Amino acid sequence: MRIMNYLWLLFFGALLTGCQEIGGKKTVYLAHSLPTIHPVHLGVEVFAKELRKNSGGTMDVKIFPDGQLGSEREVLELLQIGSISMTKVSAATMANFAPEYEVLGVPYLFRDKEHLFRVLEGETGQFILDAGSEYLLQGLCFYDAGNRSFYTVDKPIETPEDLAGMKIRVMNHQMSIKMVNAMGGSATPMAYGELYSALEQGVVDGAENNVPSFVSSGHYEVAKHYTLDEHSSVPDVLVMGATYWESLTRQEQEWVVDAARKSAQAQKKFWRDNVAECMETLNAAGVNIYRPDKSAFATSAKSIVEQFSQDPAMKDLVVAIQAQ
């Protein structure tokens, strides 16, 4: 069934490619896996609006949300072969294609939100965005994806020691797997769409994610313990397939970049507002919120930073980020 679905995606993607320019008007097809109520989707909508305005209506954007065209990895592969134009994915997923993105998942690397965006919107952030072009994936901007924290079903996590013996769902992302294992838990990679039932049936004891995703997924309905340890700040990335990017004129590329940057600024506010709303939802639902000593968690994950820095190129990235 999975193979048939993927073949359908390739076929459908080919059809989309064939109708990207009609009557002199270019349509950019943009797929992502989030629901339309999510603040990242709202940012994507701003991108679409700004691109239409910049181009005087000669460029349009068709958005396919909710994973309609496949998982994040599948959609990135469609971008690489030129079947669709754009996507929004986690930087953790991009790290499977362009290793430079891996640094953004290093636990406790960013001191605060200001530090995070000073890096993402500066030279280091642009270096990482451009690094994907070698793999036919041109990064355009970063979106705020908040801080990732642990949530559990039966018992809270207030110290790293509480993770002992607990199966924690993580993304299929080596940094996340190593981090949970280093802290004493048992990292369990699993598709996001399978997580609700896995929590409900006890297949895993918990997971980790940001506040809006914890709420929009409905996971708070079964996991009543949320620990704001904020171990990582993995952003989302707006990406265009290099094949499509190179087909654009210089003027069109400038329109796209400008629209992306404006959407990133707007998305920050959408995120802040949504986090506040989601915290109210969690309180109303009786979810227990814990604010632990983060330094204990950071210490337990220190070995991950040391391992990561053994690669000279990655060490340079870590040093550059810490210096900003």
N, C-alpha and C positions, 0 to 999 in steps of 0.2 A: 504493500500500500504506500509506504514512504517513497519508494522508487517511482511509482506512478504519479504521486503528487509532485515530485521534483520534475519529472518529465513534463507534467502539465505546466509547471512554473516556467520552464524553459520555452515551451511552445507559446505560452501567453506572453512571455517577455519578448519573444521574437515579433509577435503581433504588435506589441506596444512600440517597439523600435520602428516598425514600418509606418507608424502614423505619427511620429514625433514632429513632423513638419508638414502642415497642410495650408495651402494658400499663403505661404510666406510667414505663417505664424508657427512658432516652435512651442511644443508642449513638453515640459519637463515632468517625467513620471517619478514620483517620490514615494517610496514604500517604507513603513516602519511598523513596529510591533506593539505600540502603545495604544490605549483607548483614546477616544477623541476628547475626553474630559481631562486628560493628563496635561500638566503645564508645559511639557515638552512639545506635545502636539500643538498647543496654542502658539508656541514659538515658531513651529513649522508653518502655521497659517500666516503668521506675520511675514515670514520669508516669502511665501507665495504672493501676498499682497504687495510687498515692496518690489519684488521682481516685475510684477505686472506694471507697477507705477514707473519704475526705472526705465523699462523698455517701451513705454508708451503703448502697452498692450500687444507688442509683437512676440512676447514670451509669456506663456501661461504655465501653471503648475497644477498637476492632477495628483492628489494625495491618496494613497492607499494605506489606511491605518489598520490597527488590530491584527497585524500579521497576515493580512490577506494574501500576500505574495510569498510567504514563507518566513522562516526564522531569520534572525539577524545574520547568521553565517550564510544561509542560502541566498539572501538578498545581496550580500556583499559579492558573492560569486556571480550573481547575475549582473552586477555592476561591472565586474572584471571582464565579462564577455560582451558587454555593451548592450545587454537586453533591456535594462532600464537605466534611468539617468542618475537617480539620487537615493539616498537613504539617511536615516538617523539611527545610529547604533551606539552601544556602550563602548567606551575606550577599551574596556576589557576584551570585547569581541575583536576590536581592531588589532589588539596585541597579538592575536593569532595569525595576522597577516603581515603587520609591520611591527617588528619587535620594539621599536622606540616607544610605542604607546604603553609598554609594560610598566614604565617608570611611574605612570599616573596611578597605578594600583598599589604602590609601596605603602604599607601601613604607617600612619602617623607622619607622613612626609611633609604635609602642609600644616602650618601653624594655625591658620584660621582662614576664613573665607576671603579676606583681603589678599592674603598671601597666595591663595589658590588662583585668583583671577589676575593677579599681577603676573604670575607665570603663564597662565593660559593665553592671556591677551598680549603678551610680550614676545620677545625674540625666541625664547625657548618653546613657547606654545606654537609659534609659526614653524619652527624647525620640525616639531613632531607632526604637525598637519602636513607639511610638505614631504615628510619621510614616506608617507603612504603612496606617493605618486610612482615610486619604483615598483609598487605592486598593483598598479593601475587603479589606485584609490586616492583621489585628491581630497584631503580634508579642507573644509571651508571655515569652520568655526567650532567652538566648544559651547555646549549648553550646560547649565547648572543641573547636576543630578544629586545635589545634596551630599549628606554624609551617610555612609552605610553603617548600620548597627544591628545587633543581634535581637531576634525575637524567638520565643520558645513557647511550648504548649503547657508543660506541667510544672517546670521549675525555673525560676529566674536565673539569669547569669549576672552576678554582681562582682565577681572577681574572675580572673582567668582560670583559677582552680575549679570553678563551677562547670567549666566546659568538659572536664574529664568524663569520658564515657558517653558523651552526647554526640549523636549524629546530626551534623549541621549541613543543610543544603547550601551549596555554593554554585556559582557559575562555573562553566567548563573553562576555567581560567587558572593557570598555574600559580599565579601570585596569591589568589584567594585560597586555593587548596593548601598551599604551603603555610599561609598565615594561620588558618584555623588549626591545622595540625601542630604548628609551633606553639600555639596557645594551649594545646592540650586536648582539643576536640578531635572529632573524626569527620573530616571534610567529605561530603557526599555530593559530587556533581550530579545535577539533575535538570531536566528541561523545566523552565519556569511554569509552563502550562500544566505540569504534573504535580506542582508543589502543594496546591490546596488539599487535594485528596491525600497526598503523602503525609501532610501534617495531621489531617483528620484521622487517618488510619494508623498513625504511629510509625510509619515507615522511616520518618526522620523526626528528631526531637525539636528541631528549630531550623531557622534560616537567618539570613542577614540581608538587609536592604534599607533603602531610604524611606522616610515617612510617607510621602505620597504613594509610592509603590506598595508599601505595606497596607495602606488603606484601599487604594483603587483595586487591588487584587482580591480584597476581601479576606486576606489572611488573618487579620485582626479578629475575625469571627471565631477562629479556632485557636489562635496563639494569643494568650492573654497577658504575656509578659514581654515588655519591650525595653531593652537596655540601651540607653544612649551612650554607648562607648565610642561611637563615631570613629571607627578604626580606619576608614578610608574615604576618600572623596573622589571616586572615579567619575569623571564627567561623561556626558554624552557627546557625540561628534556628528556634525552634519557633513556628509561625504558625497562627492560626485564621482562617478566613474571617469577615469582618466580618458577613456576613448571618447566619451561625450564631451568632456571638458575641452579636449583638443580640437573638437569639431566646431567649437564656438569661436566667433571673432573676438579680437581683443576687447572691443567695446562690450560685447555680451558677457565676457568673463568679468569685466569691471562691474557690470550691473549685478551679476550673481554674487560677487564678493561683497559689494555694498549691501545688498539685501540680506546676506547671511549675517553680517556684523550687526545690522540694525535688529535683526530677529533675535540675536544672542542677547542684546541689551534688554529687549522687551521681555524675553523669556526669564531673565533673572527676577523681575518683579512678579511675573506669573508664579514662579517657584516660591518666592517668599510668602506670597498671599496664600498659596495652596498649602504650604506647610502649616501655617497658622490655623487654617480651616481643618486640616487633617488632625492636628493635635486636639482640637475641640471634639472631633468625631471619636477619637480614641478615648478621651476622658468620659464622654457620654456613654460609650460602649462598655465602660468598666475595665478597660485595659490598664494593667499596672505598669507605670512608667518608672524606670530606675535611672539614676544619674550617678554612675560609679566613678571611682578614681581612675581616670584614663591613664595615668602614668604607669599603673600596674600592667595594663594591657599593652601599652607601648613597650615596656620592658620585656614582656613575654614574646613580643614580635621582633625584637631587635636583631635576632639572628637572620631574619629575612632580609633586612637592609644590608647586612654584612655579606650574605651570600650573593645578593643582587649586584653589589658593588665589586665583585671579583672580576666582572667583565669591565675592562678599562673604559669602553665607550659608555656603558651604563653608569659607571662611577662618575664620569664627567657630567652626565645629565643630573644625577643626584646632587652633586656639588653645586652645579649651576642653579638648581632649584632652591637648595638650602640657602644660597647666598642672596637670593632676591627677597 
